[in-house]
């Protein structure tokens, strides 16, 4: 394989080094230009600086992220979605792993107004209508070039499929499942037609898809994923798909090590973290 690569591509790297390669526009002055990430420490420092700037804004909820390698890779994947017109991303895997916070940093770097739609909200229908109305207003300002933002990003947390209702015993679980399908219906309409009319009862005089990026978190349960793919084909065909599992042990250790800074002797921290 190395011989074929060297013959046709003449790269600076070997085939076995491919897993360690990453290209991104995170630190580039031109967001459309990908550059190879050669120094991970420099990128970590840059993301830490961006987090400090984000936290300095009193309107922002304070973040305390640790940028280990897998987290940086996730930000890079999201960033590709944020810079491409009409680009969306489906993240398949377990939730509640801090990806929403990582998306906040990515949105901040690329000057995107971020919104979060969570299927677990008690007053989901009211919340969804308000969020989509705010998205519409933000995109209108961007379309008129009267906004400081370059786009809007919508992070959607979804859960169990409504087709599993018979298996869900609690009333709350059944409600959350219905909310999930409601989210998917809204997103399907946006991805396939760009329409918000059925959600906020308002007409648009521009295509909202030109300014909106959706990042959708869906469970990795195979049966549920197959159903969603069949029910919402336009949504899946319009999205980049990223598969993720739980954070690796290396990431968990780095978080534990960071949390002990200033509290435990530096020589002992790695051993305790492990």
N, C-alpha and C positions, 0 to 999 in steps of 0.2 A: 504493500500500500504506500509506503514511504517513497518508493521509486516512482510510482505513478504520479503522486502528488508533486514530487520534485521536478519531474519531466514537464508537466503541464502548467503548474502553478508557481513553481520556484518560490515557495514561502520561506519565512524566517523560522518556522517552527516545524516540528516533527508530528507525525500522526498521533503518537501516544500523548502528545501535549495538548491535543484538541480540547479535552474536558476542562482545561485551565484557561482556555481562551475566552475573552469576552470583549465585545465591541459595544460602545454606547455613546450617546451624545450628551450624557449628564454634565460633563465638565466642558463641553465644546461651546465656543462662543456662537456657533451657528448650529441650532438644534437639528438641522437636517443632515449634519455631517457626523457620521460614525467614526470614532477613533478607537484604536485598540487600548484597552486598559492594561497598562504595563506595570503600574505600581499601585497595588491594592491599598497600601497604607495612605498614599496621597488621596485616593478616592474616599477612604474612610474619614480622613481629616476634612475633606470638602463637605461630605454629608453632615458631619458633626457641626461644621460652621453654619450650614444651612438650617440645621435644627435650632441652633442658638438664635439665628435671625428670626426664625418662625416663632420661637418662644418669647422673643422680645416684643412681639405684637400683643398688646393686652386683650385683643378680641379673640385670640387663638387659645384653645385649650392646650396647656403645657404638655409637651412630649418628653419622654425620657428613654429614647431608643438606643439600643446598642447595635452598631452596624457590623455584624459578622457577615461572612461571605455569602451565605444563602439569602440573607435579608437584602444584601446589595444586589444580588442576581435578580431577586423579585422586583426591586425598584427599577432595574434596567429593563426588564420585560414590560413592566407597566409603562415606562417612559416611551417605549416604541409605539405603544398605543396612543399616548397623549400627543405625539407629534405628527401622526398620520391623519389626514382628513377622513372623517366618517369611519374611524377605526374603534372597535370595541374589543373587550377581552373577557373571556370566561375563565375563572379560576376554579378548577375542580380539585376539591380536597377538603380536609377538616377546617372548620372555622375557629374563631376566637384565638388566633395565633398572632395578633398584632398587625395583621396585613392592612387593616383599615388605617392604622397610624402610619405605616410605611407609605400608603397611598397619599396620605396628607402631605408628607414630605415631597413626594414626587410631583403632586399637584402644585405645591408651592414653588418648586424649582421651575416648573414649566408654566407658571402663571395661570393656573386653572382654578376657577371657583369650584370648590368641592361640596357635594351633597351626599348624605347617607340615607338610604332607604332600608329599614330593618323590619323584617316580617314579624318580629316579636313585639313590636310596639302595640300597646293596648288599643289605642285609637288609630288603627292602621289606615283606614280609608281616608280619614280627615288629614292625617299626616302626609299620606301620599299625594293627595290633591294639593296641599300647601307646597310640598317640595316641587312638584311638577310645575306649579304656577311660578315659583321662584326661579326655576330653571328657564322657563319661558321668558321671564323678564330679563334675566341675566343674558340669555342668548340674543334677545332683541337689542340690548345695549351693545353687545359685541358686534352684532350685525350692522349697527349704525356707527360703529367705531367710537362709541362714547363711553367705553368701559376700560378700566385698567387691566382687565383680564383678557387673555387670548382665547379662552374656551371655558367650558364647564365639564367637570368630571362627576359622575354619579356612581357611587359604590353601593351595590345592592346585595344584601344578605338574604339568602333564601334557605328554605329548609325542606321538610318532608313534602312529598307530592300529595295532592288531594285524592289521588287514586288509592292512597294507602289509608284513607279515613277509617275503613272498617277495622284496621289493625291498631288504630290509635284510640286508647281507652279514655283518656282524660279530655274534658271539654276544652281545656286550654290548648292541648296538642291539636285538636281538630280545628280550632280557630286559627292557629298558626299555619296549619296546612292550607287552609282557605286563603290566608294572606299571601302565602307563597305563590299560589296559582294566580292571584290577583296581580302580584308584582310581575310575574312572567308574562301575563297578558299585556300589561302596560309596556313592558320592554319589547315584546314582540311587535306591537304596533309601531313603536318608535323605530326599531331597526328596519322593519319592512316598508313602512309608508312615511315615517317622519311625522305622523299625526299625533296631536295631543287633544284633539277635539273631544274624544270620548272620555277623557280624564278630567279636563277643566272647563269643558263646554266653551272654548274660545277658539276662534280661527287664527291661523298664523299666516302672515304675508311673506314668510321666508321659510326655508327648509331648516328645521332645527338640527338636523343631522350634520350640518356643516360646522357646528360649534360644540356639539355634545359628544362626550366619550363615556361609554358605560363599562364599568368593571363589575362583573357579576360573580358572586361567590355561590357555588352550588355544591351540594354534598357529593361525595365520591361513591355512594352506593350504586353499584352497576345497574340494578333494575330501575332505580329512580332516574338515573342518567339516561338510560335508553328511552324511557317514557318521555322525558323532557325533549329529547332530540326529535322524537316523532311528532310530538305535539307542537313544537316551535321550530320547525326547520329553518325558517328565514333568520331567526335569531342566531342559531348556531352557525349558519353559513356566513353571517355578517361579522362573526367574532373570531379573534385569535384565541386559541385554546391553550391554557397552561395547566399542567398537572403538578400538584404539589402534595407532599405528605407532611407528617409532623416534622418540626425542626430536628436536625440531626444532633447527636450527642455533642459534637464539637461546638455547636451553637449554644446548647444549654450550659456547657461548661464555661464558655466565654461570658455568658450573662451572669452566672454565679460569681465568676472571678471579678467582673466589673462591679457588682453590687458590694463586694467586700473591700473595695478600695477605700483606704483611709481608716479602716476598722481592724484589719488583720495584717500582720507582717507580710510584706510583699513576697518573701521567700516561701511562705507557707500557703499563700492563697491558691496556687495551682493545684497543690495536693488536696486541699480541703474541697475545692470546687469539684474535682474529679470524684 
